[in-house]
Amino acid sequence: MLDQRRRRALQDLDEATFSKFHVRTVLVAGAGFFTDAYDIFAISVGAVMLGLVYNNGLTSLGAAADLGLKVACPIGNLFGQTLFGWMADVYGRKKMYGIELVIIITATLVQAMAAQGPNTSVTITGVLVFWRFVMGVGIGGDYPLSAIITSEFAATRIRGRMMTAVFAAQGFGTLSATVVAIICVAAFRDRILSTGAAGVDPCWRLLIGLGCVPAVFALYFRLSIPESPRFTMDVERNVTAAARESERFMRTAGYRDERDVFSTALKAEAPRMSWHDFRTYFGQWRNGRILLGTAYSWFALDIAFYGLGFNSSLLLNKIGYGASGSCEVGQLPTDLANQCMYNTVWSISLGSIILAAAGLIPGFIASFLLVDVVGRRPLQLAGFALMTCILCAMGFGYWELQHESTWFVVLFCLANFMANAGPNTTTFVIPGEVFPTRYRSTAHGISAASGKLGAVIAQIIFSRLQDLGGPSGSGNWIGHILEIFAFFMLTGVFSTLLLPETKRKSLEELSNEVQENFIYDLHEVQFPEGAILHGQPEAHMHMHINGHTLLQSSANGHPLHPREVTFADQEYRDEPLYPEPETEPEPEAGADQGATSRTRAGVVAYAR
């Protein structure tokens, strides 16, 4: 009966009409992604400002410092995605949601107030790198949490668009960072022209610090969001509470967490999260290949996406788009140096707006319109294939395009468009759909962390190879770096072939697990004739629950383990399957040996 009730509740969730609760879920999750992208990509313009202020008017803090600033956040992402992904499967989505925003808000504010010690005893670079790493941990945690909460509340027919809408906030966050940058430059124009670096200093602080504003507004709603009904049913095994809340959700389009109210209801038994079960599930090629496909696809995509995104200001400068030359103090008269600083930050900010508005936003709009029509897999395949062609054109034609900056910008925008219309969105969506509830967040975190590993590698490649074969700052090898990015886009085509199409399929169907009798209660246990527990040899016999073998294997190949049981109105914990028989009385002659032996906790032997 519990299994039937679970399936009815899941069907109701999958067939729900679009409601205000769905809107709220998208807005709350999207606010976090807006902040994430703002904070991540603001450093592209911010690094130029920091160079002008702290490196004697140069447009960079130096290769090592610039690399540190740009990889600190992705490295933090990697840890946050893995850690929060795992914890959300262990402790629940609700308990972890909001913690990552607190980390982001704190780290962002500290960055905006960072300063150097006397005689550079503490450098501004060191302070910013550390706090960008901390911020990255919080941002990383947002990836699996927002993806899973959105996918588990969404109806099947609109799940792709809901998840895309959440992720599209990244595009608006990136655009907002460039808009705030140009507003700050315009607001401090007179001060920059009169004082130079002293006028640029408040610009980068405001640019970074304002990133925490949307996070502050979203924090309350994240802390108050209810637990996912799928987690309540399949991991906490409280089908009664989840089913009743799902029924209320269908009637009122609102959702209220009342797990405590129904905590005395019978808890079911289902496959459990464990390292053994993890290896068993993903050890099957049909499941393991999907994790491999999602992880590598995200890895390949982020090599190019972050390689281009983090270095957009450098690429614009190298092709002569608004370049102002050196603003080094002492090499130019003060007035000219100050004018140079203003022109540099203005042109870089303006160029970044063009790239974001022309490529990112239209790409997300296209993905939103097509993801539930065309499907995830075709979008990802097309995106990788076309990005391969575009990056090849940019790489092999790099030196010619230096004299045709307009065409380079057009190709750059096309690359951004194809990334966001295809793999940048689908690599976020697919991992939130294709894994079972008990590993959905963990596997999404692993996939996302693989992507950020690619982002770190891309930055190292760009930093170490850009001037290869030429003088420092020449960008002599940038064309070849773009060719390397194109190669990884080509490999993404093949990794996408490992993935299933998820359009219009339920999360349970996509989990590759048999759903009939997936979950059950102990009233459904049928013991074989003559079986007696508590030390009797017959207790070792194979018994069955709805066709699943006890003491040998249960549903979906998961082995038997004694677990916590709630029976009637009392809760009891693990007891040994075969306790010592010394206190077991001998059965009277003629007693019914086929009667089911029960302990204080009810039947003790049962399957997972």
C-alpha positions in Angstrom: 0.0 0.0 0.0 2.8 2.4 0.8 4.4 1.7 -2.5 1.1 2.5 -4.3 0.7 5.6 -2.3 4.2 6.7 -3.2 3.6 6.2 -6.9 0.3 8.1 -6.8 2.0 11.0 -5.0 4.9 11.1 -7.5 2.4 11.0 -10.4 0.6 13.9 -8.9 3.8 15.9 -8.7 4.8 15.0 -12.2 1.4 16.0 -13.6 0.9 19.2 -11.5 -0.2 22.4 -13.2 2.2 25.3 -13.2 1.5 27.3 -10.0 2.8 30.1 -7.8 4.8 27.6 -5.8 6.7 26.7 -9.0 7.3 30.4 -9.6 8.6 30.9 -6.1 10.9 27.9 -6.4 12.4 29.3 -9.6 12.8 32.8 -8.2 14.4 31.6 -4.9 16.8 29.3 -6.7 17.5 31.8 -9.5 18.4 34.6 -7.1 21.3 32.5 -5.9 22.5 31.8 -9.4 22.3 35.5 -10.2 24.6 36.2 -7.3 26.9 33.3 -8.2 27.5 34.5 -11.8 27.8 38.1 -10.7 30.5 37.2 -8.2 32.3 34.8 -10.5 32.5 37.0 -13.6 32.9 40.4 -11.9 36.5 39.6 -11.5 37.1 39.8 -15.2 36.6 43.5 -15.1 37.7 43.8 -11.5 41.1 42.3 -12.2 41.8 45.2 -14.6 40.8 47.7 -12.0 43.0 46.0 -9.3 46.0 46.2 -11.7 45.5 49.9 -12.2 45.2 50.6 -8.4 47.8 48.2 -7.0 50.3 47.6 -9.9 51.4 51.1 -10.7 48.8 51.7 -13.5 49.2 48.4 -15.3 46.1 46.6 -16.5 47.0 43.4 -14.5 48.4 42.5 -11.1 50.8 40.2 -12.9 50.5 36.7 -14.3 50.7 34.9 -11.0 48.3 37.2 -9.1 45.9 37.3 -12.0 45.8 33.5 -12.2 45.3 33.2 -8.4 42.3 35.6 -8.5 40.7 33.7 -11.3 41.2 30.1 -10.1 40.5 30.7 -6.4 36.7 30.7 -7.0 36.5 27.6 -9.3 38.7 25.7 -6.8 36.3 26.6 -4.0 33.4 25.7 -6.3 34.9 22.2 -6.7 35.0 21.6 -3.0 31.6 23.2 -2.4 29.9 21.2 -5.1 31.2 17.9 -3.9 30.7 18.6 -0.2 27.2 20.2 -0.4 26.1 17.7 -3.0 26.9 14.8 -0.7 25.4 16.5 2.5 22.2 17.3 0.7 21.7 13.5 0.1 22.6 12.7 3.7 20.9 15.4 5.7 18.3 16.7 3.3 17.9 19.5 0.8 16.2 21.8 3.2 18.8 21.6 6.0 21.6 22.6 3.6 19.8 25.2 1.5 20.7 28.7 2.7 23.9 27.9 4.4 25.8 28.4 1.1 24.3 31.9 0.7 25.5 32.8 4.2 29.0 31.8 3.1 28.7 33.8 -0.1 27.4 37.0 1.6 30.2 36.9 4.2 33.0 36.3 1.8 31.7 39.0 -0.6 31.6 41.7 2.0 35.0 40.9 3.3 36.5 41.1 -0.2 35.0 44.6 -0.7 36.6 45.8 2.5 40.0 44.1 1.9 43.2 46.1 2.3 47.0 45.7 2.2 49.2 45.6 5.3 52.1 48.1 5.7 55.0 47.4 3.4 52.8 44.6 1.9 53.1 42.5 5.0 49.7 41.2 3.8 49.0 41.8 0.1 45.6 42.6 -1.3 46.1 39.7 -3.7 46.5 37.2 -0.9 43.4 38.5 1.0 41.3 38.4 -2.1 42.4 35.0 -3.2 41.6 33.5 0.2 38.1 35.0 0.4 37.3 34.2 -3.2 38.1 30.6 -2.4 35.7 30.7 0.5 33.1 32.4 -1.6 33.7 29.7 -4.2 32.8 27.0 -1.7 29.4 28.7 -1.1 28.8 29.2 -4.8 29.7 25.6 -5.4 27.1 24.4 -2.9 24.5 26.3 -4.7 24.8 24.3 -7.9 23.5 20.8 -6.7 21.1 22.3 -4.2 19.3 24.6 -6.6 19.3 22.1 -9.4 17.9 19.2 -7.3 15.3 21.3 -5.4 14.0 22.6 -8.7 13.9 19.3 -10.5 12.2 17.4 -7.6 9.4 20.0 -7.3 8.9 20.4 -11.0 6.2 18.8 -13.1 7.6 16.5 -15.9 6.5 18.6 -18.8 8.0 21.9 -17.5 11.0 20.5 -15.6 13.5 21.5 -18.3 12.2 25.1 -18.5 12.1 25.5 -14.8 15.7 24.4 -14.4 16.7 26.5 -17.4 15.0 29.5 -15.9 17.0 29.0 -12.7 20.3 28.6 -14.6 19.5 31.5 -16.9 19.8 33.8 -13.9 23.5 33.3 -14.4 23.4 35.2 -17.7 21.6 38.1 -16.0 24.1 38.0 -13.2 27.0 38.3 -15.6 25.3 41.1 -17.5 24.5 42.9 -14.3 28.2 42.7 -13.2 29.2 44.5 -16.4 26.4 47.1 -16.1 27.4 47.9 -12.5 31.0 48.2 -13.6 30.2 50.8 -16.2 27.9 52.7 -13.8 30.7 52.8 -11.2 33.1 54.1 -13.8 30.7 56.8 -15.0 29.9 57.8 -11.4 33.5 58.2 -10.5 34.6 59.7 -13.8 35.7 63.1 -12.4 37.5 61.5 -9.5 39.4 59.1 -11.8 40.4 61.9 -14.1 41.7 64.0 -11.2 43.2 61.3 -8.9 43.8 58.3 -11.1 44.1 55.1 -9.1 42.4 56.6 -6.0 39.3 57.1 -8.1 39.4 53.5 -9.5 39.7 52.0 -6.1 36.1 52.5 -4.9 34.9 51.2 -8.3 36.2 47.6 -7.8 35.1 47.6 -4.2 31.5 48.5 -5.2 31.6 46.2 -8.1 32.4 43.2 -5.9 30.5 44.2 -2.8 27.2 44.8 -4.5 27.1 41.1 -5.5 25.8 40.2 -2.1 22.6 42.3 -2.3 20.4 39.8 -4.2 21.7 37.0 -1.9 20.5 38.9 1.2 17.0 39.1 -0.2 17.0 35.4 -1.2 18.3 34.2 2.1 15.0 34.2 4.1 13.1 32.3 1.4 15.8 29.7 1.1 15.8 29.0 4.8 12.0 28.7 4.7 11.7 26.4 1.6 10.2 23.0 2.4 11.9 19.6 2.1 11.6 17.9 -1.2 8.8 15.3 -1.1 11.0 12.9 -3.0 13.7 13.1 -0.4 11.1 12.6 2.3 9.7 9.5 0.7 12.8 7.8 -0.8 15.5 8.7 1.7 13.7 9.5 5.0 11.1 6.8 4.0 8.2 8.8 5.5 5.7 8.1 2.7 2.7 9.2 4.7 4.0 12.7 5.4 5.3 13.2 1.8 2.1 11.9 0.2 -0.2 14.1 2.4 1.9 17.2 1.6 1.9 16.3 -2.1 -1.9 16.0 -2.0 -2.1 19.4 -0.3 0.2 20.9 -2.9 -2.1 19.6 -5.6 -5.1 21.2 -4.0 -3.8 24.5 -2.9 -0.6 25.1 -5.0 1.2 25.6 -1.7 3.5 23.4 0.1 4.0 23.1 3.9 6.5 20.8 5.5 4.7 18.7 8.1 7.0 15.7 8.5 7.0 16.1 12.3 3.2 15.9 12.4 3.3 12.5 10.7 6.5 11.2 12.3 4.6 8.5 14.1 3.3 7.1 10.8 4.7 3.8 9.5 8.1 4.4 7.9 8.8 2.3 4.8 11.9 0.6 3.8 13.8 1.4 0.5 17.3 1.3 -1.0 19.7 3.2 1.2 22.6 5.5 0.5 26.0 3.9 1.3 29.4 3.5 -0.3 28.6 -0.1 -1.0 25.3 0.8 -2.6 27.0 3.7 -4.5 29.5 1.3 -6.0 26.8 -1.3 -6.8 24.6 1.2 -8.6 27.3 3.1 -10.6 29.2 -0.1 -11.1 26.6 -1.1 -13.6 27.6 0.3 -17.0 24.1 1.6 -17.8 24.4 3.9 -14.7 28.1 4.5 -14.6 28.2 5.7 -18.3 25.7 8.4 -17.5 27.8 9.7 -14.6 30.8 9.6 -16.9 28.9 11.4 -19.6 27.5 14.2 -17.4 30.9 14.7 -15.6 33.1 14.8 -18.7 30.6 16.9 -20.7 30.7 19.6 -18.0 34.5 19.3 -17.8 34.9 19.9 -21.5 32.4 22.7 -21.7 33.9 24.7 -18.8 37.4 24.5 -20.3 36.2 26.7 -23.1 33.4 28.6 -21.3 35.5 29.8 -18.4 38.6 30.1 -20.5 36.8 32.7 -22.6 34.7 34.2 -19.9 37.4 34.9 -17.4 39.7 36.3 -20.1 37.1 38.3 -22.0 38.7 41.7 -21.1 42.1 40.4 -22.1 40.8 39.1 -25.4 39.1 42.4 -26.1 42.3 44.3 -25.3 44.4 42.0 -27.5 42.3 42.6 -30.6 42.4 46.3 -30.1 38.8 46.7 -29.1 38.9 49.9 -27.0 42.6 49.3 -25.9 44.1 52.3 -24.2 47.7 51.2 -24.1 49.9 51.3 -20.9 48.8 53.6 -18.1 51.9 53.0 -16.1 52.5 55.8 -13.6 55.8 57.6 -14.4 55.8 56.7 -18.0 53.1 59.3 -18.8 52.3 62.7 -17.5 49.7 62.5 -14.6 46.8 63.9 -16.6 47.4 61.5 -19.5 47.9 58.5 -17.1 44.6 59.3 -15.4 42.8 59.7 -18.7 44.3 56.4 -19.8 43.0 54.7 -16.7 39.5 56.0 -17.3 39.5 55.0 -20.9 40.7 51.5 -20.1 38.1 50.7 -17.5 35.3 52.3 -19.5 36.2 50.5 -22.7 36.7 47.1 -21.0 33.3 47.5 -19.2 31.5 48.5 -22.4 33.0 45.6 -24.3 32.0 43.2 -21.6 28.4 44.5 -21.8 28.3 43.8 -25.5 29.6 40.3 -25.1 27.1 39.5 -22.3 24.1 41.1 -24.0 24.7 39.8 -27.4 25.7 36.2 -26.5 24.7 35.1 -23.0 21.1 36.4 -22.7 19.9 35.4 -26.2 21.5 31.9 -25.7 19.5 31.4 -22.5 16.3 32.5 -24.1 16.8 30.0 -26.9 17.5 27.3 -24.5 14.4 28.1 -22.4 12.2 27.9 -25.5 13.7 24.7 -26.9 14.7 22.5 -23.9 11.3 20.9 -23.5 10.6 20.8 -27.2 13.7 19.7 -28.9 15.2 18.0 -25.8 18.4 18.2 -23.8 20.5 15.8 -25.8 20.0 17.4 -29.2 20.7 20.8 -27.8 23.9 19.7 -26.2 25.1 17.8 -29.3 24.4 20.8 -31.6 26.0 23.2 -29.1 29.2 21.3 -28.8 29.5 20.7 -32.6 28.9 24.4 -33.5 31.2 25.6 -30.8 33.9 23.4 -32.3 33.5 25.1 -35.6 33.4 28.7 -34.1 36.4 28.2 -31.9 38.4 26.7 -34.8 37.6 29.8 -36.9 38.6 32.1 -34.0 41.8 30.1 -33.4 43.1 29.5 -36.9 42.1 33.0 -37.9 43.2 34.8 -34.8 46.0 36.8 -36.3 43.9 37.9 -39.3 41.0 38.8 -36.9 43.2 41.1 -34.9 42.8 43.6 -37.7 39.1 42.8 -38.0 38.0 43.2 -34.3 34.3 43.4 -35.3 34.4 39.9 -36.7 36.2 38.6 -33.7 33.6 40.1 -31.4 30.8 38.6 -33.6 32.4 35.1 -33.3 32.9 35.5 -29.6 29.2 36.4 -29.2 28.2 33.4 -31.3 30.4 31.1 -29.2 28.7 32.4 -26.0 25.3 32.1 -27.7 25.8 28.4 -28.6 27.3 27.6 -25.2 24.2 29.0 -23.4 21.7 27.7 -25.9 23.3 24.3 -25.6 25.8 22.6 -23.3 26.2 25.4 -20.6 22.6 24.9 -19.8 22.1 21.2 -20.5 25.2 20.2 -18.5 23.4 21.8 -15.5 19.9 20.3 -16.3 20.7 16.7 -17.2 22.6 15.7 -13.9 19.6 16.9 -12.0 17.3 14.4 -13.7 19.1 11.2 -14.5 20.1 9.8 -11.0 18.0 8.2 -8.2 16.9 10.5 -5.4 19.4 9.1 -2.9 22.3 10.0 -5.2 20.8 12.8 -7.2 22.6 15.7 -5.4 25.8 13.8 -4.9 26.1 12.9 -8.6 25.1 16.5 -9.7 27.9 17.8 -7.4 30.4 15.4 -8.9 29.4 16.5 -12.4 29.6 20.2 -11.5 32.9 19.7 -9.7 34.3 18.1 -12.9 33.3 21.2 -14.7 35.1 23.5 -12.3 38.2 21.3 -12.6 38.0 22.1 -16.3 37.7 25.8 -15.5 40.9 25.7 -13.4 42.8 23.8 -16.1 41.6 26.4 -18.7 43.0 29.3 -16.6 46.3 27.5 -16.1 46.5 26.8 -19.8 45.7 30.4 -20.7 48.0 32.0 -18.1 51.0 29.8 -18.9 50.7 29.6 -22.7 49.3 32.9 -23.8 52.7 34.5 -24.4 54.6 31.3 -25.5 57.1 32.1 -28.2 56.8 35.9 -27.7 57.5 38.6 -25.2 55.5 39.0 -22.0 52.1 40.5 -22.8 52.2 39.7 -26.5 49.4 37.1 -26.5 51.5 35.2 -29.1 49.8 31.8 -28.4 46.2 32.9 -27.8 45.2 31.6 -31.3 46.5 28.1 -30.4 44.8 28.2 -27.0 41.5 28.7 -28.9 42.3 25.7 -31.0 42.8 23.6 -27.9 39.4 24.8 -26.6 37.9 23.7 -30.0 39.3 20.2 -29.5 37.7 19.8 -26.1 34.3 20.9 -27.6 34.7 18.1 -30.1 35.2 15.6 -27.3 32.1 16.9 -25.7 30.1 15.6 -28.7 31.2 12.1 -28.0 30.6 12.3 -24.2 27.0 13.5 -25.0 26.4 10.2 -26.8 26.6 8.5 -23.4 23.6 10.3 -22.1 19.9 9.5 -22.4 17.2 12.0 -23.5 15.3 13.2 -20.5 12.5 15.2 -22.1 9.0 14.3 -20.8 10.3 11.4 -18.6 9.8 11.2 -14.9 12.8 11.3 -12.5 11.9 7.8 -11.4 11.9 6.4 -14.9 15.3 8.1 -15.6 16.8 6.5 -12.4 17.1 3.1 -14.2 15.6 1.4 -11.2 12.4 -0.8 -11.0 9.7 1.3 -9.3 7.2 -1.4 -8.6 7.7 -2.5 -4.9 10.5 0.0 -4.7 9.3 0.9 -1.2 7.3 -1.2 1.3 6.3 -1.6 4.9 6.7 -4.6 7.2 3.0 -5.5 7.1 3.7 -6.7 3.5 6.4 -9.3 4.7 5.4 -12.9 3.8 7.4 -15.5 5.7 7.8 -19.1 4.4 6.1 -22.0 6.1 7.9 -23.0 9.3 10.3 -20.0 9.6 11.0 -19.0 13.2 13.3 -16.1 14.1 15.6 -15.6 17.1 18.3 -18.1 16.5 16.4 -20.8 14.8 18.1 -22.3 11.7 15.0 -21.5 9.7 15.7 -17.8 10.1 18.4 -18.2 7.4 15.8 -19.2 4.8 15.2 -16.9 1.9 12.0 -15.0 2.4 10.2 -12.7 0.1 8.5 -9.3 0.1 6.5 -8.6 -3.0 8.8 -10.8 -5.0 12.1 -9.4 -3.6 14.3 -11.9 -1.8 15.1 -11.3 1.9 18.6 -12.3 3.2 19.9 -12.6 -0.4 19.0 -9.4 -2.3 16.1 -6.9 -2.4 14.7 -4.5 -5.0 17.2 -3.3 -7.5 20.0 -5.5 -6.2 20.5 -3.9 -2.8 21.5 -6.2 0.0 19.6 -6.8 3.3 20.4 -4.7 6.3 18.6 -4.2 9.6 17.5 -0.6 9.9 15.3 1.6 12.0 11.7 0.7 12.0 8.6 2.6 13.0 5.8 0.2 13.8 2.4 1.3 15.0 3.0 4.3 17.3 6.4 3.3 18.7 9.9 3.6 17.2 12.5 1.0 17.6 16.1 0.7 16.4 18.3 -1.9 14.9 18.3 -5.3 16.5 20.5 -8.3 15.6 19.0 -10.6 12.9 20.0 -13.7 14.8 20.3 -13.0 18.6 21.5 -15.6 21.1 18.9 -18.3 21.6 19.5 -18.7 25.4 16.4 -16.8 26.4 14.2 -18.2 23.7 11.7 -20.6 25.3 11.1 -24.0 23.7 7.9 -24.1 21.8 5.2 -26.2 23.3 4.3 -29.4 21.6 1.8 -28.9 18.9 2.4 -25.2 18.7 2.0 -23.6 15.3 5.6 -23.5 14.0 4.5 -21.5 11.0 3.3 -18.6 13.0 5.3 -15.4 12.5 7.6 -14.7 15.4 7.5 -11.0 16.4 9.7 -9.1 18.7 9.0 -5.9 20.6 9.9 -4.0 17.5 7.8 -6.1 15.2 9.5 -8.2 12.5 13.2 -7.7 12.7 14.5 -9.2 9.5 13.6 -7.2 6.4 15.1 -6.1 3.2 16.4 -2.6 2.4 
